């Protein structure tokens, strides 16, 4: 048997079969390589991305982006960036070049032409490939890592959750520190820009507004002052605005016991303070020393430059809202039928209103009020 096999191996027929098999394998390999090269072409995603840019379809552009684990691309911020970029381009026609490489990165150049000026401007699109499962052909995505801050580390108390511009970030990006009191969120990349960064829980928050850019960006939220979380911030701010509006409505009407105003306060002690402040504010816009002051009416009075600040007192479990603002006022008597004379007064008052709130389930009760005024008569 061995002798028969040895004779077959040495035969011309066997050699021919081996050659044919080798040629077949080479052809199959070549065809496979050609197929992979053809199918793994990034041009399609670039065409889709750029056409969306031309058509101002920014949602479609966002869908084309490469978002690896550890990346965070704020959708609204990205869309705003693309809107501004689109305004700087005049695209009457364009030419999409062949894929190229620079510093190990694949990119495709799109030349945009302005028919009126005869000038052109390049639009560079970098691409990144990603294999899914056992597929040998990768999918391509648009790579915007040049627009991102890299290696961003955000530290916050372990019991809090992280929010970026009001969006809760998954704990998958976080890890606890050795002391078990804090945790760190680690990002490979965050779309560069201005953020409201918050460590928040069901009661209060720590907020910081900053521009996140560059590389190796450390952000520590653990030592910031406590303020209201988004839920209570809205409730407190809205309530503070209503108090101010109703308060000065009572002042203009010389109504220190205004029913709607008093209904906003729970205790008799606080209501008495409110009445006193109404009277004191009446003396600002109706000068007590002025002759016939009882006949004066307010002609103009508007709250301006309103700024609010909310702090959370962890010891007393209360929120403190501080409102600073100013108002210009003009008060005058009615025109006299005898001589058409109008008596007039005016000035500017800078005020600071402080309201202390106590949370009672989902309701907030105003525990105290303080009002400071600095009037400058004209």
C-alpha positions as CSV (number, residue, x, y, z in Angstrom):
1,X,0.0,0.0,0.0
2,X,2.8,2.4,0.9
3,X,4.4,1.6,-2.4
4,X,1.2,2.5,-4.3
5,X,0.9,5.8,-2.5
6,X,4.5,6.6,-3.2
7,X,3.9,6.0,-6.9
8,X,0.8,8.2,-6.9
9,X,2.6,11.1,-5.3
10,X,5.4,10.9,-7.9
11,X,2.9,10.7,-10.8
12,X,2.3,13.7,-13.1
13,X,-1.5,13.6,-12.4
14,X,-0.9,14.1,-8.7
15,X,1.5,17.0,-9.4
16,X,-1.1,18.6,-11.7
17,X,-3.8,18.2,-9.1
18,X,-1.6,19.9,-6.5
19,X,-0.9,22.8,-8.9
20,X,-4.6,23.2,-9.6
21,X,-5.4,23.2,-5.9
22,X,-2.7,25.8,-5.2
23,X,-4.0,28.0,-8.0
24,X,-7.6,27.6,-6.7
25,X,-6.5,28.6,-3.2
26,X,-4.6,31.6,-4.5
27,X,-7.6,32.7,-6.6
28,X,-10.0,32.2,-3.7
29,X,-7.7,34.2,-1.3
30,X,-7.2,37.0,-3.9
31,X,-11.0,37.1,-4.4
32,X,-11.6,37.2,-0.6
33,X,-9.0,40.0,-0.2
34,X,-10.5,42.0,-3.1
35,X,-14.0,41.5,-1.6
36,X,-12.9,42.6,1.9
37,X,-11.2,45.7,0.4
38,X,-14.2,46.5,-1.6
39,X,-16.6,46.1,1.2
40,X,-14.5,47.8,3.9
41,X,-14.5,51.1,2.1
42,X,-15.1,54.1,4.4
43,X,-16.4,56.3,1.5
44,X,-20.0,55.3,2.0
45,X,-20.2,56.6,5.6
46,X,-18.4,59.8,4.6
47,X,-20.8,60.4,1.7
48,X,-23.7,59.9,4.1
49,X,-22.2,62.2,6.7
50,X,-21.3,65.0,4.3
51,X,-24.6,64.9,2.5
52,X,-26.3,65.2,5.9
53,X,-24.1,68.2,6.6
54,X,-25.1,69.8,3.2
55,X,-28.8,69.2,3.9
56,X,-28.4,70.4,7.5
57,X,-29.7,67.0,8.8
58,X,-27.7,67.1,12.0
59,X,-29.5,64.1,13.6
60,X,-28.2,61.9,10.7
61,X,-24.7,63.3,11.2
62,X,-24.8,62.4,14.9
63,X,-25.8,58.8,14.0
64,X,-22.6,58.5,11.9
65,X,-20.3,59.2,14.8
66,X,-17.9,56.8,16.3
67,X,-18.8,56.4,20.0
68,X,-16.5,54.0,21.8
69,X,-16.8,52.9,25.4
70,X,-15.7,55.8,27.6
71,X,-16.7,58.4,25.0
72,X,-19.4,61.0,25.8
73,X,-20.7,63.2,22.9
74,X,-23.4,65.6,24.1
75,X,-26.0,65.4,21.2
76,X,-27.4,68.9,21.6
77,X,-23.9,70.4,21.9
78,X,-22.7,68.5,18.8
79,X,-25.7,69.7,16.8
80,X,-25.1,73.3,17.8
81,X,-21.4,73.0,16.8
82,X,-22.4,71.6,13.4
83,X,-25.0,74.4,12.8
84,X,-22.4,77.0,13.4
85,X,-19.9,75.2,11.2
86,X,-22.5,74.9,8.4
87,X,-23.1,78.6,8.4
88,X,-19.4,79.2,7.5
89,X,-19.6,77.0,4.4
90,X,-20.9,77.9,0.9
91,X,-21.4,74.6,-1.0
92,X,-22.5,74.9,-4.6
93,X,-20.7,71.7,-5.5
94,X,-18.3,69.3,-4.0
95,X,-15.7,66.6,-4.8
96,X,-15.2,63.6,-2.6
97,X,-11.6,62.3,-2.8
98,X,-10.2,58.8,-2.3
99,X,-9.5,57.5,1.2
100,X,-6.0,58.5,2.5
101,X,-4.0,58.2,5.7
102,X,-2.3,60.7,8.0
103,X,-0.5,59.8,11.2
104,X,-2.0,56.4,11.2
105,X,-5.6,57.7,10.8
106,X,-7.8,57.2,7.8
107,X,-9.5,60.3,6.4
108,X,-11.3,61.4,3.3
109,X,-11.1,65.0,1.9
110,X,-14.1,66.7,0.5
111,X,-13.5,69.8,-1.5
112,X,-16.4,72.3,-1.4
113,X,-16.7,74.8,-4.2
114,X,-18.2,78.3,-4.2
115,X,-19.4,79.0,-7.7
116,X,-19.6,82.8,-7.1
117,X,-16.1,83.4,-5.7
118,X,-14.6,80.4,-7.6
119,X,-12.9,79.5,-4.3
120,X,-12.8,76.1,-2.6
121,X,-12.6,74.9,1.0
122,X,-11.7,71.5,2.3
123,X,-13.9,69.5,4.7
124,X,-11.9,66.7,6.3
125,X,-13.6,63.7,7.6
126,X,-11.6,61.2,9.7
127,X,-13.0,57.7,10.0
128,X,-12.7,54.8,12.4
129,X,-13.4,51.1,11.8
130,X,-15.0,48.7,14.2
131,X,-15.6,44.9,13.9
132,X,-18.8,43.5,15.3
133,X,-18.7,39.9,16.5
134,X,-16.8,37.5,14.2
135,X,-17.3,39.6,11.1
136,X,-14.1,40.1,9.1
137,X,-15.5,43.2,7.4
138,X,-15.6,46.3,9.7
139,X,-18.2,49.0,9.9
140,X,-16.9,52.6,9.5
141,X,-17.9,55.6,11.6
142,X,-16.9,59.3,11.6
143,X,-14.1,60.0,14.1
144,X,-14.3,63.4,15.8
145,X,-11.7,62.8,18.5
146,X,-10.1,66.1,17.5
147,X,-13.2,67.9,18.8
148,X,-13.0,66.1,22.2
149,X,-11.3,66.7,25.6
150,X,-9.3,63.6,26.4
151,X,-8.8,61.7,29.7
152,X,-11.4,63.5,31.8
153,X,-11.7,62.4,35.4
154,X,-14.7,63.6,37.5
155,X,-14.7,63.0,41.3
156,X,-17.9,63.1,43.3
157,X,-19.3,61.7,46.5
158,X,-20.1,58.0,46.2
159,X,-23.8,58.4,47.1
160,X,-24.4,61.0,44.3
161,X,-25.0,60.6,40.6
162,X,-23.2,62.5,37.8
163,X,-25.1,64.8,35.5
164,X,-23.7,66.6,32.5
165,X,-25.9,69.4,31.2
166,X,-28.8,67.8,33.1
167,X,-28.3,64.3,31.6
168,X,-27.6,61.4,34.0
169,X,-24.3,59.5,33.2
170,X,-24.2,55.8,33.6
171,X,-22.3,54.4,36.6
172,X,-20.5,52.0,34.2
173,X,-18.0,54.8,33.8
174,X,-17.3,55.1,37.5
175,X,-15.2,53.3,40.1
176,X,-15.0,53.8,43.8
177,X,-11.9,55.2,45.5
178,X,-10.0,53.3,48.1
179,X,-11.5,55.3,50.9
180,X,-15.0,54.3,49.7
181,X,-16.4,57.9,50.2
182,X,-15.9,59.1,46.6
183,X,-16.1,57.7,43.1
184,X,-14.4,58.7,39.9
185,X,-16.0,58.8,36.5
186,X,-13.3,58.2,33.8
187,X,-13.8,59.4,30.2
188,X,-11.6,58.6,27.3
189,X,-13.1,61.6,25.6
190,X,-15.8,64.3,26.1
191,X,-17.0,66.6,23.4
192,X,-15.2,69.9,24.2
193,X,-17.4,72.7,25.4
194,X,-19.2,74.4,28.2
195,X,-20.9,72.1,30.7
196,X,-23.0,72.3,33.9
197,X,-21.4,69.4,35.8
198,X,-23.4,68.2,38.8
199,X,-23.1,65.7,41.6
200,X,-26.7,65.3,42.6
201,X,-29.1,63.2,44.7
202,X,-32.8,63.4,45.8
203,X,-32.3,66.4,48.0
204,X,-29.4,68.6,46.9
205,X,-26.6,69.0,44.3
206,X,-23.1,70.3,43.8
207,X,-22.9,72.2,40.6
208,X,-20.0,73.6,38.6
209,X,-20.1,75.4,35.2
210,X,-16.9,75.1,33.3
211,X,-15.3,74.7,29.8
212,X,-14.0,71.2,29.4
213,X,-11.1,71.1,26.9
214,X,-7.6,69.8,26.5
215,X,-6.1,66.6,27.9
216,X,-5.9,65.0,31.4
217,X,-8.7,67.2,32.8
218,X,-9.4,66.6,36.6
219,X,-12.7,67.9,38.0
220,X,-13.4,67.6,41.7
221,X,-17.0,68.2,42.8
222,X,-16.7,66.9,46.4
223,X,-15.8,70.3,48.0
224,X,-18.4,72.5,46.3
225,X,-21.2,74.2,48.3
226,X,-24.5,72.5,48.4
227,X,-27.4,73.8,46.3
228,X,-30.8,72.5,45.3
229,X,-31.1,69.6,42.8
230,X,-32.9,70.3,39.5
231,X,-36.3,69.4,40.9
232,X,-36.1,71.7,43.9
233,X,-34.2,74.4,42.0
234,X,-37.2,74.8,39.6
235,X,-39.8,74.8,42.4
236,X,-37.8,77.3,44.6
237,X,-37.0,79.6,41.7
238,X,-40.6,79.7,40.4
239,X,-41.9,80.3,43.9
240,X,-39.3,83.1,44.5
241,X,-40.5,84.9,41.3
242,X,-44.1,84.6,42.4
243,X,-43.3,86.0,45.9
244,X,-41.5,89.0,44.3
245,X,-44.3,89.7,41.8
246,X,-47.0,89.5,44.4
247,X,-45.0,91.4,47.0
248,X,-44.5,94.5,44.8
249,X,-48.1,94.3,43.6
250,X,-49.1,94.7,47.2
251,X,-46.6,97.6,47.6
252,X,-47.9,99.5,44.6
253,X,-51.5,99.0,45.9
254,X,-50.6,100.0,49.4
255,X,-52.1,96.7,50.6
256,X,-49.8,95.3,53.4
257,X,-52.3,92.4,54.1
258,X,-52.8,91.4,50.5
259,X,-54.6,88.1,50.6
260,X,-52.7,86.4,47.7
261,X,-49.4,87.5,49.2
262,X,-50.2,86.3,52.7
263,X,-51.4,82.9,51.4
264,X,-47.9,82.1,50.2
265,X,-46.7,82.0,53.9
266,X,-47.6,79.5,56.6
267,X,-46.9,81.0,60.0
268,X,-48.4,84.2,61.5
269,X,-44.9,85.3,62.5
270,X,-43.7,85.3,58.9
271,X,-46.8,87.0,57.7
272,X,-46.3,89.8,60.1
273,X,-42.8,90.3,58.8
274,X,-44.0,90.4,55.3
275,X,-46.5,93.1,56.2
276,X,-43.8,95.1,57.8
277,X,-41.6,94.8,54.6
278,X,-44.5,95.9,52.4
279,X,-44.9,99.1,54.5
280,X,-41.2,99.8,54.4
281,X,-41.2,99.3,50.6
282,X,-44.2,101.7,50.3
283,X,-42.1,104.4,52.0
284,X,-39.5,103.9,49.2
285,X,-41.8,104.6,46.2
286,X,-44.2,106.9,48.2
287,X,-41.9,109.2,50.1
288,X,-43.5,109.9,53.6
289,X,-42.2,113.4,53.7
290,X,-43.8,114.3,50.4
291,X,-46.9,116.6,50.4
292,X,-50.1,114.8,49.4
293,X,-48.3,111.5,49.2
294,X,-51.6,109.6,49.6
295,X,-52.6,110.9,46.2
296,X,-49.5,109.5,44.4
297,X,-49.7,106.5,42.0
298,X,-46.9,104.4,40.5
299,X,-46.4,105.2,36.9
300,X,-43.4,103.0,36.2
301,X,-41.8,100.2,38.3
302,X,-40.1,97.2,36.8
303,X,-37.8,94.6,38.4
304,X,-34.4,94.5,36.6
305,X,-31.2,92.5,36.8
306,X,-32.7,89.7,38.9
307,X,-30.1,87.2,40.0
308,X,-30.8,84.1,42.2
309,X,-28.7,81.8,44.3
310,X,-29.8,78.7,46.1
311,X,-27.9,77.1,49.0
312,X,-28.8,74.0,50.9
313,X,-28.2,74.0,54.7
314,X,-27.4,70.3,55.4
315,X,-27.5,70.9,59.2
316,X,-31.0,72.4,59.3
317,X,-32.3,70.6,56.2
318,X,-33.4,73.8,54.6
319,X,-32.9,75.7,51.3
320,X,-32.0,79.4,51.3
321,X,-32.9,81.4,48.2
322,X,-31.1,84.8,47.8
323,X,-32.5,87.2,45.2
324,X,-30.7,90.4,44.2
325,X,-32.3,92.9,41.9
326,X,-33.1,96.5,41.4
327,X,-36.0,98.6,40.3
328,X,-36.5,102.1,39.1
329,X,-39.7,103.7,40.1
330,X,-41.7,106.8,39.1
331,X,-44.6,108.0,41.2
332,X,-46.8,111.0,40.6
333,X,-50.1,112.7,41.4
334,X,-52.9,113.0,38.9
335,X,-53.0,116.2,36.7
336,X,-54.8,119.0,38.5
337,X,-57.7,120.5,36.6
338,X,-56.9,124.0,38.0
339,X,-53.3,124.3,36.9
340,X,-52.3,121.0,35.1
341,X,-49.5,120.6,37.8
342,X,-48.2,117.1,38.4
343,X,-46.1,116.3,41.5
344,X,-43.6,113.6,40.7
345,X,-40.9,111.5,42.5
346,X,-38.5,108.9,41.2
347,X,-35.4,106.8,42.2
348,X,-33.6,103.5,42.1
349,X,-33.7,100.9,44.8
350,X,-31.2,98.0,45.1
351,X,-32.7,95.1,47.0
352,X,-31.7,91.7,48.4
353,X,-34.5,89.3,49.3
354,X,-33.7,86.1,51.3
355,X,-36.3,83.3,51.6
356,X,-35.7,80.2,53.7
357,X,-37.6,77.1,52.7
358,X,-38.2,73.8,54.5
359,X,-39.1,70.7,52.5
360,X,-42.3,68.9,53.5
361,X,-42.5,65.9,51.3
362,X,-43.0,67.4,47.8
363,X,-44.0,70.8,49.1
364,X,-41.8,73.7,50.2
365,X,-42.8,75.9,53.2
366,X,-41.3,79.4,53.5
367,X,-39.9,79.5,57.1
368,X,-38.4,83.0,57.1
369,X,-38.0,86.1,55.0
370,X,-35.5,88.9,55.1
371,X,-35.4,92.0,52.8
372,X,-32.7,94.7,52.6
373,X,-33.2,97.8,50.5
374,X,-30.8,100.6,49.4
375,X,-32.9,103.5,47.9
376,X,-31.3,106.3,45.9
377,X,-33.7,109.2,45.3
378,X,-33.4,111.2,42.1
